[in-house]
Amino acid sequence: MITEKTETTSLNSLQISLLRLFDQKLDKTYTLELRQIMMDFFDQKLQAELNEVTTQKGYTDDDYRKMLHDDTFAIE
């Protein structure tokens, strides 16, 4: 007898709402617009967090260049 192991995951209310939204058979254009809106939203959040960390650490553009090109750059 073969039994299939299923894993359940609980979705939060936002995830359920998004699934219901995308289940509405939206036009491809609307779907792409919604995806772009979500990507823009998360990009803004990520940029804000990056700016906060950069300010806290005191990193400069020159520091980032050194991180990219110098394996010995010391991160404190």
C-alpha positions in Angstrom: 0.0 0.0 0.0 1.4 3.4 -1.0 0.5 6.3 1.0 1.2 9.9 0.0 2.6 12.1 2.5 1.0 15.6 2.4 2.3 18.6 4.1 0.0 21.3 5.1 0.9 24.9 5.4 -1.2 27.6 6.8 -1.7 30.8 4.8 -2.1 34.1 6.3 -5.1 36.4 5.4 -3.1 38.4 2.9 -2.0 35.2 1.1 -5.5 34.0 1.0 -6.8 37.3 -0.3 -4.1 37.3 -3.1 -5.1 33.8 -4.1 -8.7 34.8 -4.3 -7.8 37.8 -6.3 -5.8 35.9 -8.8 -8.5 33.2 -9.0 -10.8 35.9 -10.5 -9.6 35.1 -14.1 -8.1 38.6 -14.4 -7.0 39.8 -17.8 -3.2 39.2 -18.3 -2.6 43.0 -18.4 -4.2 43.4 -15.0 -2.2 40.5 -13.6 1.0 42.0 -14.8 0.0 45.4 -13.4 -0.7 43.9 -10.0 2.6 42.0 -10.0 4.4 45.2 -10.8 2.6 47.1 -8.0 3.7 44.3 -5.5 7.2 44.4 -6.8 7.4 48.2 -6.5 6.0 47.9 -3.0 8.6 45.4 -1.8 11.4 47.3 -3.7 10.5 50.5 -1.7 10.6 48.5 1.6 13.9 47.0 0.7 15.4 50.3 -0.3 14.3 51.9 2.9 15.8 49.1 4.9 19.1 49.3 2.9 19.2 53.1 3.5 18.7 52.6 7.2 21.4 50.0 7.5 23.8 52.1 5.4 23.2 55.1 7.6 23.7 53.0 10.8 26.9 51.4 9.6 28.1 54.7 8.0 28.9 53.0 4.7 29.8 55.2 1.8 29.7 54.5 -2.0 33.5 54.0 -1.8 33.0 51.3 0.9 30.6 49.4 -1.3 33.1 49.6 -4.2 35.8 48.2 -1.9 33.4 45.4 -0.8 32.8 44.4 -4.4 36.5 44.5 -5.5 38.6 43.8 -2.4 38.3 40.5 -0.6 40.1 41.9 2.4 37.6 44.6 3.1 36.9 44.4 6.9 33.3 44.6 7.8 32.9 45.7 11.4 
